[in-house]
């Protein structure tokens, strides 16, 4: 079973590849503080979507949401 911890420390490309391999939606929240997409509303909770924040080319926060 995949968890958010599996994405921690990965590069953006590796995180995207892992999400794709596990048939998950990859949602990029921010890179180095620059916002891309907001976190989904809590009413839109899914088990197949990974939301990530990246700093210094590595995933620093990952949430399955």
ABEGO torsion letter per residue (X at the ends): XBBAAAABGBBAAAAAAAAAAAGBBBBBABBGGBBABBBBBAAABBAABBBBBBBGGBBABBBBX
